[in-house]
Amino acid sequence: MKTRVCEILGIEYPILQGAMAWVSFAPLVAAVSNAGGLGIIGGTIFMPDQMRAEIRKVRELTDQPFGVNIISLHPMIQEILELLIEEKVLVATYGTGNPKKIIDRLKPGGVMSFPVVPTISAAARAEKDGADGVIVSGLEGGGHVGLMSTMALIPQARDQVKIPLVAAGGIADGRGMAAAFALGAEAIQMGTRFIVTKESPAHPKIKEQIIASKAEDTLVTGNITGLPVRCLRNPMSEKFTEMECSGKSKMEMALFGSGKMQLAFVQGDAENGSIMAGQIAGLIRDEPSCAELIQRMLKEFKETVQTLQSLL
Ligand SMILES: Cc1cc2nc3c(=O)[nH]c(=O)nc-3n(C[C@H](O)[C@H](O)[C@H](O)COP(=O)(O)O)c2cc1C
């Protein structure tokens, strides 16, 4: 499959592994890239020296293209931008802050920018600011979410921007991929699906929780405090919601939430940790390797397109 996204990123298949803090470390990133997709380092949790070490670890495991996810609010963002340039990173993705400031530094340094946006206006702004591509991310997805669904975002973003368009949020198989392409996407990005793969370093207990979850088992915390996050329903997310509704301060909420992703994904505490995951978790029933997953999705994609053609 060749799309513009494949061409500019130099990848075989238009499938991106969404960056995931505490999950998309070097082994997962390299496995996705070796399987023909684009692995992306979840770099928001790293200080510059850790980021450099992770980039080098990926390079030891693959000679294929990969990306790095950053956060513009990082206290050492300038150093991080410089190291991405020094390390000749192919592409950076980022979901918060002013894309222009990042693009203005990365572009002349030879690093592409693919901002992750939750609205059509943000997609249009990313294009105007000089982004090389844009990832629209719907409220179905795991992690930080906006208010628009993927189904509504893709066609409206397609009509609004000319740069390569990637769809994220609620995609975990070839049917979802075909739907995203039908609406105008040129690649897809998946997070939750890649958590449950053989090469994913997520704790086995968390993988089990996702496999056991049903479609209705996610909720969004942070609606009141202003940082909405989709995660699995568990004692931690229920307590968080209860605290929010009882009017606890932003500081109290931030302290309660601090370190909870690591607790889940690294230490395997499925009760007290924050298990960020999307609504599509209910579709995930097995733990394939990244290569098996990507090949299966391509087969499903083809079958879906053939079925649709047969309707004509
Ligand atoms: C556990 C987890 C951690 C995530 N961490 C990040 C992150 O650090 N940076 C980011 O831009 N997106 C993050 N995301 C969002 C993903 O990159 C991706 O866009 C999203 O998961 C897509 O929706 P899906 O989960 O339905 O596939 C995270 C998602 C999950 C599930």
Ligand as a Chemical Component Dictionary entry (heavy atoms), coordinates in Angstrom:
data_LIG
# 
_chem_comp.id                   LIG 
_chem_comp.type                 NON-POLYMER 
_chem_comp.pdbx_formal_charge   0 
_chem_comp.three_letter_code    LIG 
# 
loop_
_chem_comp_atom.comp_id 
_chem_comp_atom.atom_id 
_chem_comp_atom.alt_atom_id 
_chem_comp_atom.type_symbol 
_chem_comp_atom.charge 
_chem_comp_atom.model_Cartn_x 
_chem_comp_atom.model_Cartn_y 
_chem_comp_atom.model_Cartn_z 
_chem_comp_atom.pdbx_ordinal 
LIG C1  C1  C 0 -1.665 4.174  27.448 1  
LIG C2  C2  C 0 -1.693 5.341  26.496 2  
LIG C3  C3  C 0 -0.741 6.342  26.605 3  
LIG C4  C4  C 0 -0.738 7.404  25.705 4  
LIG N1  N1  N 0 0.253  8.352  25.800 5  
LIG C5  C5  C 0 0.345  9.326  24.853 6  
LIG C6  C6  C 0 1.445  10.235 24.860 7  
LIG O1  O1  O 0 2.344  10.155 25.719 8  
LIG N2  N2  N 0 1.494  11.183 23.888 9  
LIG C7  C7  C 0 0.525  11.289 22.909 10 
LIG O2  O2  O 0 0.612  12.160 22.043 11 
LIG N3  N3  N 0 -0.520 10.418 22.872 12 
LIG C8  C8  C 0 -0.624 9.449  23.806 13 
LIG N4  N4  N 0 -1.641 8.525  23.730 14 
LIG C9  C9  C 0 -2.576 8.545  22.570 15 
LIG C10 C10 C 0 -2.081 7.567  21.464 16 
LIG O3  O3  O 0 -0.871 7.993  20.918 17 
LIG C11 C11 C 0 -3.117 7.398  20.324 18 
LIG O4  O4  O 0 -3.276 8.598  19.605 19 
LIG C12 C12 C 0 -4.464 6.915  20.822 20 
LIG O5  O5  O 0 -4.272 5.833  21.700 21 
LIG C13 C13 C 0 -5.332 6.487  19.637 22 
LIG O6  O6  O 0 -6.557 5.964  20.051 23 
LIG P1  P1  P 0 -6.806 4.390  20.336 24 
LIG O7  O7  O 0 -6.315 4.168  21.716 25 
LIG O8  O8  O 0 -8.280 4.230  20.196 26 
LIG O9  O9  O 0 -6.036 3.611  19.316 27 
LIG C14 C14 C 0 -1.712 7.482  24.674 28 
LIG C15 C15 C 0 -2.685 6.472  24.588 29 
LIG C16 C16 C 0 -2.689 5.417  25.474 30 
LIG C17 C17 C 0 -3.724 4.342  25.333 31 
# 
loop_
_chem_comp_bond.comp_id 
_chem_comp_bond.atom_id_1 
_chem_comp_bond.atom_id_2 
_chem_comp_bond.value_order 
_chem_comp_bond.pdbx_ordinal 
LIG C1  C2  SING 1  
LIG C2  C3  SING 2  
LIG C2  C16 DOUB 3  
LIG C3  C4  DOUB 4  
LIG C4  N1  SING 5  
LIG C4  C14 SING 6  
LIG N1  C5  DOUB 7  
LIG C5  C6  SING 8  
LIG C5  C8  SING 9  
LIG C6  O1  DOUB 10 
LIG C6  N2  SING 11 
LIG N2  C7  SING 12 
LIG C7  O2  DOUB 13 
LIG C7  N3  SING 14 
LIG N3  C8  DOUB 15 
LIG C8  N4  SING 16 
LIG N4  C9  SING 17 
LIG N4  C14 SING 18 
LIG C9  C10 SING 19 
LIG C10 O3  SING 20 
LIG C10 C11 SING 21 
LIG C11 O4  SING 22 
LIG C11 C12 SING 23 
LIG C12 O5  SING 24 
LIG C12 C13 SING 25 
LIG C13 O6  SING 26 
LIG O6  P1  SING 27 
LIG P1  O7  DOUB 28 
LIG P1  O8  SING 29 
LIG P1  O9  SING 30 
LIG C14 C15 DOUB 31 
LIG C15 C16 SING 32 
LIG C16 C17 SING 33 
# 
